[in-house]
Amino acid sequence: MKPGSLENSVLRRVKPSKREQKRLSEAVNMMKDRFKGLNARIAPQGSFAKGTNLRGSSDVDLFFVYPKSIGKERLGKQFFSDTLDRIKGLDYEIAYAEHPYIKVKTDEGVDMDLVPALEMKFGEKPITATDRTPLHTDFVNSHLDNRGKDDVRLLKRFMKGTGVYGAEIKVKGFSGYVAELLTIKYGSFKNVLKNASGWGIKTSVELVKPEKKFDEPLVIPDPVDPARNTASAVSLKNVALFSLAARKYLEKPNIKFFFPPDEPREEKVKGDVLITNLKIEGSVVEDKLWGQVGKSVDKLKKSLESAGYGVINVSAFGDNKEVKIVTHLESASMPKYKKIKGPMFNLAEAVDKFLEAHKDEEIFVGDDGRLYAVGERKADILDIVKNSISITEKYSLQTEWLHDGEKVSKENLKFIKLEPSWLRE
């Protein structure tokens, strides 16, 4: 299929229908009607308000923008005072970011976030993190026409298909706003890919000059607040994946970049894989949990390597209810004994300490004049895993081994398969 017809086919699948857009608009208007008379400007934000939303996954945010005089300390209290009584009878929950916000399901069945913010004018500095959002919406709407917004939809679907979409800690990928800025900068979906295919380990994409130096792999200063890097969440791994996927797609366009095919029913394990299932008890803030999961994964990698294991990969999957930590090793088996490096022979005090520390082990002098001990390995993988998990929430833990040569179920294959489906034909 030619690139143009392929992309048009994808767009037909991902662009919301007029019926869906109308349903969302009506839900927003009916929700706004509940809050008439408040001392706040109430308006939709996010991808729906920008016209870059994807079919079936629309991001509907209703912002309550208060006068700056309300102040950061009073904002949350004022917001709840204004809203909670007016959404009685609806299914809602209070969620938390910098300030609390409300996740609510409307009478029409639309999921919506009600978010407080303070008024901010272009060129001003934000008081809270959400203050920039209405200006983001204005900036995108003033710089993208309908064709450009469809290009954003293609880019978002491409990022989803290649596994790099989502700025949350769990993903460390590209936000919708970053996809919009890239499209504004380069003019089209195809031009974004052409430029991204040439990215390096340090890349700066400037719609505006930054007001400070950034250290992240990808830097895209925010036109609304140039002291902020909109791409700060994007990991080097996801920069690499997106750049490589862009290059491969331009070489040979294929639908699998947008919609990855189902994995084969069975595949054999290469190496040994330990799947650690954590069931989280109670209600938790997902970003907080996944910040802890990320630290646990890093600690686990280092601990295993320090113990002498060949680590292929350690990764985590899941949500705020269940987390899978997948530890992929060259082999779970290790020799029973190991050589322990000691001091040089002429360091008398260090030699005495080494002899005392290894008094029950055989010690010898190597050709290099250094003392060595023959010690028994005591590292247990399960102990290393358990000691590496640094999650403050209560959880239960179960483990499952998949050994070299075993057939892997389709359910587990999606967690242990390392090669992206789009990398090769």
Phi, psi and omega in degrees: 000135180293150182308315183298314181290326177297313182292325176295322178295317178297317182299321178297330180279331189255344182279129180300145177288163176299326179295317180294317180297320178296318179299318179293318179299316180295321178296319178296314182295320179292325177291318178300325180299333180291340190243025178296143176091000179280156176274058180205147175272120186250122184206147176291146176227190179079191188296328178297314181292335180271346182076029178241014183288153179262153180301130174076358180221043184288138180264096184256108178244132175248114184265142175248100186263112184264157174302147182301335182295341177299322177080158184295321185290325183270348190302309183298316181297317180295319181299312180294323178299324183278336193249318192301318179294332185273353177246016176301138182096344177265156177278116181213162173216152178269127179245172187226135168227231173296320173235154176297150173220177186238128173261120187227147173255122183286170177301334181273001179083017180265130175281131185219141173258128174261120192232129176274148177206167176251147181302134178219133177259155181303130181098343177275164176264141182288151173266321173238162184297332183278350184297332183287334192304313178301327178288327174301314180299314179299317182296313181296315182294333180273351183242355179234131171272185183299322178296318179297322179292326174291326176296323175298318179300317177298317181295317178299315181294322177298316179294321176296315182296330180263004171080022184242012184265132177124117183272359181295158185304325181300325186259318185058045183244205186271133175279166175299322180295321177296319177300320179293317180294321178297320179292320176298316182295314188258350169094340180195164176303311184296321179290329173300313181295320180300318180285318181295331181295343179255008180295152176246198182283345172227116184226136176238128178241111190248114165269342179209151180291135180290150179266357177206170179271138179244148183254356184289160180300323180239126182240121175227093182301141182285121178301335180277331181210087187295355175275002181243136174266112182293340182257020184298333182282343190283120180284161177299323178302316182285330170299314181297315180298315182294316180297316180294318178296320178300316181297315182292322179294318180295328177290318182207091181301142181205146181299336184293342175292332180265320183228092183301141179289159174299145177291154175300157185297325183217150174205153182270147179288137173251109187093200178239138184235129174251120176258118179255116181262122177248121175259117185275132180266139177080185182265132182227157173279120189301316181296322177296313179301314185284340169296318178289322177298316180300317178294323178296318179297315179298317179296320180297315178304310183295320182294319179294317180295321178297327179280355176100004180280144173276108184265119175279311182193147169230126182217167182226146180223159173133207183215209181269006178248323183216135181235133173249122173256117186254115182252112185254114184249152171300318176199142175278347180271141178226151174302149183293327184242158179220155177271127182253122184284131179244194184278169173291151188300331187274359179266083192304311183296317180294323178298315180298319179295321180294319179297320180291318182294332184239039185295337180263008183239157178286133181238140179218165178257127181276171179300338181272004179082009181258148175278145177224152174241150174258103186248155178275136177290132181242000183289129175247127186302316182296322177295319179298316179300309183298320181286343181271343183283116183244064180248126184281337180287155176288140180207158171252154188230134173224148181234155179215129178263139169238115188261160183309127178090348179288149174283139183254135177292159178301325181298316181278335184300324182294340179269333186252348179289125186265326186278126177298145183295337184270353189295322179224161181292000000 
